[in-house]
Amino acid sequence: MEEMMKELMKAIGNVNQEDILHDFRPLLVVYKDGRVQKFLGHLTVPPSIDGLTGVESKDVVVSSETGVYVRMYKPQGIKSNEKVPLLVYIHGGGFVVETASSLVYHSHLNVLSSKANVIVVSVDYRTAPEYPLPAAYDDSWAALHWVRSGLAGAEPWLSQHVDPARVFLAGDSAGGNIAHNMAKRLAKSNTDNIIPDDKIALKGLVLIHPFFWGKDRIGSEPQKMEPTTGLTSGRMTDMLWKFAHPDSTGSDDPLINPGMDPELGELAGEKVLVFVAEQDELRDRGFHYKEMLVKSGWKGDVQVVETHGENHLFHLVDPVSANAAVLMDQFVAFINSS
């Protein structure tokens, strides 16, 4: 991980500032000649049997038209008739970088699948600017449709080993944003009987440092945005959202600001766990999400867990740290407490 970070910083530092049209480092830059350079998500690995955990993984194409796929993880030693929870996981990356094949997510989900003894479906989706939003939302929704058919018998790992009463949805950063919006779509889909014989009864939702925002500053955001540095700093966040979703109404779009969603109380699921990090500029949005969800009249249980002294996605940057281990244990406990 240390060597990978050195290479990343070297690549970022070699950019000629005069040639840049849009600067979203450390995610990507867009040059004046139209070229796009992405700095994250290039280190990918194939599915495998993990030597550390024994977890088996495989890739399954969801849509031949778009190329969208999912990477599935099955824990070691699962019996032929054993039913375990299902976790549908959506990776982060500011809607512009990363993939379900990225080493960082592959490693993270191998461990999570093993520790929680769950089947994991990790969703890949197309990213901006090549495929602006709502492509990522639509791709994730297509993956959930595929999960529905898999539970009904089309995918053996799902139909044979998943307890349909224990289905969880999770994501980090932009993936947390997408996971929330998928929970909203699931609620409406089930209510409208879009697929009446094949619903997903969502048990819980886990949002890790979710990418939510808004026009008005809340909590400690004014202090954290001075000076303006980093991935999610003030104006940078507004610009990144508009860059990823050019047709959006802005930072108070309900897709990025759930507090502006009049249907927030219709969220699918029985319980929600939100992780925030003390030094993360998105921290207060996690607490605000809980506040708005409670005010909306949603009937489930929502809790926020804060990690002190840490920043955005610290558990992926340093997965062997003590705080990352605590977060993993809390994640596992949330899934297995149902």
Backbone torsions as a table, in degrees:
resi	resn	phi	psi	omega
1	MET	NA	-38.7	-179.5
2	GLU	-63.8	-43.3	178.9
3	GLU	-65.3	-37.9	179.1
4	MET	-63.4	-40.5	179.2
5	MET	-67.2	-35.6	177.7
6	LYS	-64.2	-42.3	179.2
7	GLU	-65.7	-38.8	178.6
8	LEU	-62.4	-47.6	-178.6
9	MET	-65.3	-34.0	177.8
10	LYS	-65.0	-44.7	179.8
11	ALA	-64.1	-41.3	179.9
12	ILE	-64.4	-39.6	-177.3
13	GLY	-72.3	-18.7	-178.7
14	ASN	-84.9	1.4	-179.1
15	VAL	-76.3	134.8	176.2
16	ASN	-85.3	111.7	-174.5
17	GLN	-58.3	-33.2	-176.2
18	GLU	-69.1	-19.6	-177.9
19	ASP	-92.0	-2.8	-170.7
20	ILE	-89.3	134.6	172.5
21	LEU	-96.2	-46.8	177.4
22	HIS	-128.0	129.1	-176.3
23	ASP	-118.1	106.1	177.6
24	PHE	-122.6	39.0	176.6
25	ARG	-63.8	140.1	13.0
26	PRO	-91.6	17.5	-179.6
27	LEU	-84.1	-59.9	-176.8
28	LEU	-163.0	166.2	168.6
29	VAL	-132.8	149.9	173.2
30	VAL	-115.3	126.7	-177.5
31	TYR	-89.0	161.8	-178.4
32	LYS	-63.3	-24.2	178.5
33	ASP	-86.4	5.2	176.4
34	GLY	97.7	-10.5	179.2
35	ARG	-67.9	146.0	177.0
36	VAL	-118.7	126.5	177.2
37	GLN	-116.6	116.8	179.5
38	LYS	-103.4	135.3	-173.8
39	PHE	-98.7	-18.3	-176.8
40	LEU	-118.8	154.1	175.5
41	GLY	94.3	0.4	-177.6
42	HIS	-80.0	-27.0	-178.6
43	LEU	-84.2	95.8	-176.2
44	THR	-115.4	159.3	178.9
45	VAL	-135.3	151.4	178.2
46	PRO	-78.5	164.4	172.7
47	PRO	-63.7	157.0	-173.5
48	SER	-166.3	-176.6	164.0
49	ILE	-102.0	113.3	-172.3
50	ASP	-68.0	128.3	-177.4
51	GLY	-68.8	-24.9	-178.3
52	LEU	-84.4	-45.5	-173.8
53	THR	-105.8	-18.3	-175.2
54	GLY	79.4	3.7	179.8
55	VAL	-70.2	134.6	178.0
56	GLU	-98.5	137.9	178.6
57	SER	-128.9	156.5	176.9
58	LYS	-154.2	154.6	177.5
59	ASP	-103.7	139.7	177.8
60	VAL	-132.0	126.5	178.9
61	VAL	-74.4	127.7	179.4
62	VAL	-88.3	-40.2	-177.9
63	SER	-138.4	116.4	176.6
64	SER	-69.0	-23.3	-179.5
65	GLU	-71.0	-43.9	-176.9
66	THR	-99.9	-17.6	-175.9
67	GLY	82.9	3.5	-179.7
68	VAL	-65.1	137.4	-179.8
69	TYR	-137.9	170.7	172.0
70	VAL	-124.5	148.4	170.8
71	ARG	-106.1	122.4	-177.6
72	MET	-101.1	147.2	179.2
73	TYR	-128.2	130.4	178.5
74	LYS	-123.3	122.8	-177.0
75	PRO	-67.2	154.1	-178.7
76	GLN	-68.1	142.8	172.5
77	GLY	80.6	8.2	179.4
78	ILE	-68.7	131.1	-175.5
79	LYS	-79.2	159.5	-174.4
80	SER	-61.1	-32.2	-177.9
81	ASN	-107.4	11.1	-176.7
82	GLU	-81.9	136.4	178.5
83	LYS	-110.8	123.9	-177.7
84	VAL	-125.6	168.3	177.1
85	PRO	-66.6	160.4	173.9
86	LEU	-115.6	130.7	174.6
87	LEU	-116.2	117.6	172.6
88	VAL	-94.1	117.3	-172.7
89	TYR	-114.2	137.0	-179.2
90	ILE	-122.2	118.9	-174.8
91	HIS	-71.5	161.0	176.8
92	GLY	-93.4	-165.6	-179.8
93	GLY	130.4	23.9	175.5
94	GLY	63.2	20.4	-177.5
95	PHE	69.2	5.4	-172.7
96	VAL	-125.4	-18.8	-179.1
97	VAL	-137.6	177.0	177.7
98	GLU	79.0	168.1	-174.9
99	THR	-159.4	162.2	177.2
100	ALA	-66.6	-16.0	179.2
101	SER	-91.4	-3.2	-177.9
102	SER	-60.5	139.0	-178.5
103	LEU	-55.4	-41.4	-176.0
104	VAL	-62.4	-40.2	179.7
105	TYR	-78.7	-37.1	177.6
106	HIS	-59.7	-45.2	179.6
107	SER	-65.3	-44.7	-178.9
108	HIS	-60.8	-43.8	-175.1
109	LEU	-79.2	-25.3	170.7
110	ASN	-59.7	-47.1	-179.1
111	VAL	-67.3	-43.7	-179.0
112	LEU	-63.2	-43.8	178.5
113	SER	-60.4	-41.0	-179.3
114	SER	-69.1	-48.8	-176.0
115	LYS	-67.9	-37.3	-178.0
116	ALA	-90.7	-11.6	-175.0
117	ASN	54.8	57.2	-178.3
118	VAL	-128.7	150.5	166.4
119	ILE	-77.4	132.5	179.0
120	VAL	-116.9	135.0	170.5
121	VAL	-114.7	107.9	-179.3
122	SER	-95.2	121.0	-171.7
123	VAL	-89.5	126.1	169.2
124	ASP	-92.6	151.5	178.3
125	TYR	-151.9	157.4	-179.7
126	ARG	-75.9	145.0	-174.0
127	THR	-115.4	157.2	176.1
128	ALA	-78.1	159.8	2.8
129	PRO	-85.0	-9.2	-179.9
130	GLU	-61.0	-38.2	179.0
131	TYR	-131.4	86.4	-176.4
132	PRO	-65.4	158.7	172.8
133	LEU	-57.0	142.9	17.5
134	PRO	-91.6	22.1	-177.9
135	ALA	-54.1	-45.4	-178.6
136	ALA	-63.2	-38.0	176.7
137	TYR	-66.3	-45.0	-178.6
138	ASP	-65.8	-39.3	178.3
139	ASP	-65.3	-41.2	179.0
140	SER	-66.9	-36.0	177.1
141	TRP	-67.3	-38.8	176.5
142	ALA	-62.2	-37.7	177.9
143	ALA	-64.9	-38.1	177.9
144	LEU	-68.2	-35.5	173.4
145	HIS	-61.5	-40.7	178.3
146	TRP	-64.1	-40.2	176.9
147	VAL	-59.6	-41.7	178.0
148	ARG	-57.5	-48.0	-179.7
149	SER	-67.8	-33.6	177.9
150	GLY	-65.4	-41.2	177.0
151	LEU	-64.1	-29.8	-178.7
152	ALA	-81.1	-4.5	175.5
153	GLY	131.6	-11.1	-175.4
154	ALA	-74.7	-23.5	179.3
155	GLU	-125.3	112.8	-174.7
156	PRO	-56.6	-39.6	-179.8
157	TRP	-60.2	-32.3	-179.7
158	LEU	-84.2	-50.6	-174.8
159	SER	-68.1	-31.3	-177.1
160	GLN	-89.3	-28.8	-169.6
161	HIS	-118.9	-9.1	-175.4
162	VAL	-97.8	134.4	170.8
163	ASP	-83.7	109.5	-175.1
164	PRO	-64.5	-11.4	177.4
165	ALA	-87.1	-4.6	-178.7
166	ARG	-128.9	69.0	178.5
167	VAL	-108.5	127.5	-178.1
168	PHE	-121.1	151.7	178.7
169	LEU	-125.9	133.5	-177.2
170	ALA	-146.7	162.0	175.7
171	GLY	-172.0	158.3	177.9
172	ASP	-116.2	144.0	177.6
173	SER	53.3	-119.9	177.3
174	ALA	-59.7	-33.3	176.7
175	GLY	-65.5	-31.4	174.6
176	GLY	-66.5	-40.4	175.4
177	ASN	-59.3	-47.4	-178.8
178	ILE	-64.5	-41.7	-180.0
179	ALA	-59.9	-43.9	176.8
180	HIS	-58.3	-46.5	-177.4
181	ASN	-69.2	-28.4	174.3
182	MET	-70.2	-35.9	176.4
183	ALA	-64.7	-34.4	174.7
184	LYS	-65.9	-44.8	179.9
185	ARG	-64.4	-38.6	179.0
186	LEU	-61.9	-41.8	179.7
187	ALA	-60.4	-45.6	-178.9
188	LYS	-69.8	-39.5	179.6
189	SER	-61.2	-45.9	-179.6
190	ASN	-67.2	-37.8	180.0
191	THR	-67.6	-41.3	-177.7
192	ASP	-84.7	0.9	179.9
193	ASN	54.3	43.1	177.8
194	ILE	-61.9	-40.6	173.6
195	ILE	-125.9	79.0	-167.2
196	PRO	-62.3	-28.3	-176.2
197	ASP	-99.0	4.9	-172.6
198	ASP	-148.4	61.4	-177.6
199	LYS	-86.3	159.3	170.1
200	ILE	-107.1	116.0	177.2
201	ALA	-90.5	95.9	-174.7
202	LEU	-71.9	125.6	179.1
203	LYS	-82.5	-47.8	-176.0
204	GLY	-154.5	165.4	-176.1
205	LEU	-131.4	130.5	178.2
206	VAL	-120.1	120.2	-179.2
207	LEU	-116.5	116.4	-178.0
208	ILE	-103.8	111.4	-179.3
209	HIS	48.2	54.5	-171.9
210	PRO	-63.4	144.0	-179.5
211	PHE	-84.9	84.1	171.6
212	PHE	-115.4	157.1	-178.0
213	TRP	-156.3	-172.0	178.8
214	GLY	-178.0	163.1	-179.0
215	LYS	-67.9	-40.1	-177.3
216	ASP	-90.2	136.9	179.0
217	ARG	-74.6	142.3	179.9
218	ILE	-130.0	158.8	173.9
219	GLY	53.7	-128.5	-176.4
220	SER	-91.4	8.8	-176.1
221	GLU	-58.1	-42.6	-179.8
222	PRO	-58.4	-39.8	-179.9
223	GLN	-71.2	-39.4	-177.0
224	LYS	-72.6	-16.8	-178.9
225	MET	-96.3	13.1	176.1
226	GLU	-126.6	115.9	-2.1
227	PRO	-76.7	166.1	-178.6
228	THR	-78.7	97.8	179.0
229	THR	-139.1	155.2	170.8
230	GLY	92.3	172.3	-174.0
231	LEU	-58.5	-43.4	-170.4
232	THR	-114.0	33.3	-176.4
233	SER	-82.2	114.6	169.5
234	GLY	36.2	-107.5	-177.0
235	ARG	-60.3	-32.2	178.4
236	MET	-58.9	-42.1	-179.2
237	THR	-66.0	-45.1	176.7
238	ASP	-57.6	-45.0	-177.2
239	MET	-68.1	-39.8	-179.7
240	LEU	-64.6	-41.7	178.3
241	TRP	-62.0	-46.1	-179.7
242	LYS	-67.4	-32.8	176.8
243	PHE	-66.0	-43.4	-178.8
244	ALA	-74.8	-30.0	-177.8
245	HIS	-132.2	77.2	-175.8
246	PRO	-58.9	-26.3	-178.4
247	ASP	-89.4	2.3	-179.8
248	SER	-67.8	155.9	175.8
249	THR	-78.2	-6.8	178.8
250	GLY	123.2	-164.4	-172.5
251	SER	-74.3	-5.1	172.4
252	ASP	-103.8	10.5	170.9
253	ASP	-58.2	130.9	-179.8
254	PRO	-55.0	-22.1	177.9
255	LEU	-65.7	-31.2	-178.5
256	ILE	-109.2	-20.7	178.7
257	ASN	-125.8	86.6	-177.8
258	PRO	-57.6	-22.8	179.0
259	GLY	-65.1	-17.3	178.6
260	MET	-96.2	7.1	-176.9
261	ASP	-94.3	111.8	-179.3
262	PRO	-67.8	-13.7	-179.7
263	GLU	-106.6	19.5	-177.7
264	LEU	-58.1	-35.6	-178.0
265	GLY	-66.3	-8.0	-179.8
266	GLU	-94.5	11.7	-179.2
267	LEU	-54.7	136.2	176.8
268	ALA	-74.3	155.7	176.8
269	GLY	108.0	159.0	-178.6
270	GLU	-99.5	-24.0	-177.8
271	LYS	-152.0	152.3	-178.6
272	VAL	-133.2	134.5	173.7
273	LEU	-118.6	123.8	178.9
274	VAL	-114.7	123.3	173.7
275	PHE	-96.4	135.9	173.2
276	VAL	-131.5	158.3	177.8
277	ALA	-119.7	136.4	-171.4
278	GLU	-55.0	-41.3	-175.0
279	GLN	-92.2	-0.1	-179.4
280	ASP	-77.2	132.8	178.5
281	GLU	-68.1	-13.1	175.8
282	LEU	-92.6	2.2	-175.5
283	ARG	-52.3	-52.5	-173.2
284	ASP	-66.4	-23.2	177.5
285	ARG	-68.3	-30.4	176.2
286	GLY	-66.8	-43.9	177.0
287	PHE	-66.9	-38.5	179.5
288	HIS	-63.8	-37.5	178.2
289	TYR	-59.3	-45.9	177.9
290	LYS	-60.7	-46.1	-179.3
291	GLU	-58.9	-46.0	-179.3
292	MET	-68.7	-36.6	179.6
293	LEU	-65.3	-41.1	177.4
294	VAL	-65.0	-44.3	-179.7
295	LYS	-66.1	-25.3	-177.7
296	SER	-71.2	-14.6	-177.5
297	GLY	91.0	7.5	177.5
298	TRP	-57.4	138.4	-169.8
299	LYS	-91.0	-5.2	-176.7
300	GLY	-85.6	-173.3	179.3
301	ASP	-104.7	130.9	179.6
302	VAL	-128.8	134.3	177.3
303	GLN	-135.5	150.1	177.3
304	VAL	-117.0	131.8	177.2
305	VAL	-116.9	122.8	-178.9
306	GLU	-105.0	135.8	173.7
307	THR	-102.2	117.8	-176.7
308	HIS	-78.8	144.3	175.1
309	GLY	76.8	9.0	-176.5
310	GLU	-118.8	164.1	-178.5
311	ASN	-116.5	-174.4	-174.0
312	HIS	-56.2	124.7	176.1
313	LEU	55.3	36.8	179.3
314	PHE	-57.5	-31.9	-176.0
315	HIS	-70.0	-21.7	175.3
316	LEU	-89.8	-33.4	178.5
317	VAL	-67.9	-41.1	-179.7
318	ASP	-134.9	77.2	-173.0
319	PRO	-67.7	-13.9	-179.6
320	VAL	-98.5	5.4	179.0
321	SER	-71.3	160.9	180.0
322	ALA	-62.3	-41.7	-179.1
323	ASN	-68.9	-33.4	176.4
324	ALA	-65.6	-37.6	177.9
325	ALA	-64.8	-39.3	178.2
326	VAL	-64.1	-46.2	178.9
327	LEU	-59.2	-43.5	178.6
328	MET	-60.0	-44.9	-179.9
329	ASP	-63.1	-38.3	179.3
330	GLN	-68.1	-39.3	176.4
331	PHE	-61.0	-48.3	-179.8
332	VAL	-61.6	-44.2	-179.3
333	ALA	-62.6	-38.2	179.2
334	PHE	-61.3	-42.4	-179.8
335	ILE	-69.5	-42.6	-172.1
336	ASN	-88.4	-1.4	178.6
337	SER	-83.8	-4.2	-177.7
338	SER	-94.4	NA	NA
